[in-house]
Every structure is written in C-alpha cells, then in structure tokens.
C-alpha cells in the first residue's frame, strides 16, 4: 500500500474550480470549496476484489464503523439514488462526538464524493470533504481515497491522526472487500 500526504490548501484551490479534482475527474461543482487551514491527503491501493464488491463496501454506510478509525456508529438519516446523509459518531477516549456527512455516489463513474453537512451540528469538525475512486485493474481495482478536514483542534494535534487514518481506512476497506463482505 502506498500513501501520500498532501497539503490540503493546494488541493482546496484545485478542487474549488468547478468540475476539477487533483486527478482531473469531474465532480459536482458544489461538492468542494476553498477551505483555509485544512489538512489531509490522498492514499491508494490495489484491491483484489471485483469493482462491484468494493463499491458495496463503500456505500454500505451503516457498516462504516470499523472502516474509519474511531467511528463507533453510522446512521443513514436520508437516502436516495444520488445522495445519502449519514450521521457518524467518533469516540476519542472517554469522549465522543457526532457529525453529518453528505455522500454523493456515482456508481457508473466509480466515484463517491462526500462533504460535511455544515448546516448541522458537527462536534469538533469545521469542515471535511473528500472522495473515493474505484478503477478496474485486471481482476481487481485501484482504490483511491482523498480527504481533508478542518477541525476545532490545532493542526499539530490532528496531523498524525489524519495521515494515519488515511492508510488505516484504505486498509480496512481493502480487507473487507477482499473477504467478500
């Protein structure tokens, strides 16, 4: 597995142009905006599972605990073919907080774009956004995960956790997909 941390501010400027992402793939123009002082990165891996299996893991929102570090629960509040609003709860030691994420799946393009619902209560998050990209490669797929976040905590406290979280999340999705779940 290879993971590369990237400066979020650079990604944010690039993503803020309608229809652009670091890889050049189009996303809804409103999916991203310029967010100052955020941090995050991009990671990718080869998954030895069919594209359909990997996609099912990504959009199985109620079972996202165990995929994302410290997520203890995920509840779908609204859903249709083009959108799912999910409330996540994250545990940090004896504390926990919830936040709300709008997911925009595009199965035909193998892309799941997400963004914090900033109109709802979101605990320590000020903003968070990113995408998953699933691309066929032989009998498996190349899976890309990109995310960035801006929290109420100082960057020096969260930088390592966000970087490690990218790799942990990608590994968890890969393992779940390869187990056929």
Secondary structure, DSSP 8 states (H G I E B T S, - for coil): -EEEEE-HHHHHHHHTSTT--TT-----TTS----TT-EEEEEEEEE-S-HHHHHHHHH-GGG-BTTBTTEEEEEEEEEETTEEEEEEEEEETTEEEEEEEEEEEEGGGTEEEEEE-TTS--TTEEEEEEEEEEEEETTEEEEEEEEEEEESS-HHHHHHHHHHHHHHHHHHHHHHHHTT-
